[in-house]
Amino acid sequence: SYTSIWAQSLISATSFLVMINANKFVIIGIEAFGMHSKALNHIQVFGASLTILGGVLYGKSRQWIEQEAEERKTLLPSK
């Protein structure tokens, strides 16, 4: 879709794959817990939660890296 192409142009390929993967697990969670159309066992819930948590942590680590790079850029004198 248009939004996926737009998002892909704004972020790295790895970030895009992490976002797509986490999004799929969020949809599975909504289907299982919100709509009650799927039944998940404990291991599946743990795996989906771990995947979503991994996506969030990856996003936060990218944010910290970008902030640190921005801070270094402001501290270094420009030529």
Secondary structure by P-SEA (a helix, b strand, c coil): caaaaaaaacccaaaaaaaaaaaaaaaaaaaacccccccccaaaaaaaaaaaaaaaaaaaaaaaaaaaaaaaaaacccc
